[in-house]
């Protein structure tokens, strides 16, 4: 039972337990990310160049899933799983590695979600094996973190200086219950890994389809941190200063919110102010205990909020006065007490990866599939149903 799967008092305990670890995470330390970026580039460079155009054809979505698998396991456990480097992930060689187990387990959870209290009906052998493999691996990390904590207590005073931030170790300073630690880190992994990969994937699909946006963003990046041979690694402050990058990310999260559907159960009988009646303008009554599913995807495409071009990708809209007060009309990270704890981290990591990619590649063009209409693969997170097939130059 972790923060995602509990409600009420158990949820407040989880939130109070996890929050300080997020507050203390040093999101501006981008050095670690660059290591993964280098492996990412070398994976792309292994691909053959196309005759005539000299571009490289690549499917980015799967690579981003490997990249965020490595960056999440590094942040959470202090030990990147090596999904990018090993190729195990893409080749799927039958061996149940942590990354594969995690994906199968996550798929099973998505299948269980709509079954509600009949969730146990989805309980195949592969799913059970995947859950136990993922848990067993995390249990090893948990015992290591607890051992380290004991050692650090014995030699108090030595720790802290130049120490790499590891979420699990930080959390272990507040609870030493192995089951709680295991459940909570698996929940944070579930919350942060595929969501960030989806954001990156949709961003590059939008950039490939909109060459003028790519060009404009590359020019802004060039002015701040250089591109090609003049490129230098961006700091967090520099990333924040690239306004067009922020607008693009906001626009991608609007059109393609990774958490596209969400749900709540009513604690008391209540009414929603409108949405009922033949014209949708009457209140709707909600009984106590009733489950309400709502679509963030539809909210983000409402023409009364975003104008007649609500379905179009137009980052410039974020510079317009009308969107300054969008408030609850833009909810990719949700709002209120359960607002995403990793928002800052997700935005920083995504900005870093996008900037680094754009420093290296002059142009990105869509391969046939990327030009077709959108296709959605919606499980726990909404990914692109056809992947992100592009040519990089
Ligand atoms: C683009 C990336 C991300 C998106 C779109 C996103 C979106 C969301 C949303 C919509 C929720 C609310 C869920 C609900 O209402 O039930 C949420 C919660 C949460 N997110 Fe994120 N998230 C992202 C990245 C991350 C990252 C990187 C982490 C951590 C490393 C993270 C950690 C969490 C946690 C722990 C919660 C649970 C908060 C609670 O229930 O109190 N998220 N996220």
Boltz pocket constraint, residues with backbone or C-beta under 6 A from the ligand:
constraints:
  - pocket:
      binder: B
      contacts: [[A, 3], [A, 4], [A, 15], [A, 18], [A, 187], [A, 188], [A, 191], [A, 192], [A, 193], [A, 195], [A, 196], [A, 199], [A, 257], [A, 258], [A, 259], [A, 262], [A, 263], [A, 331], [A, 332], [A, 333], [A, 334], [A, 337], [A, 338], [A, 339], [A, 340], [A, 341], [A, 342], [A, 343], [A, 345], [A, 346]]
      max_distance: 6.0
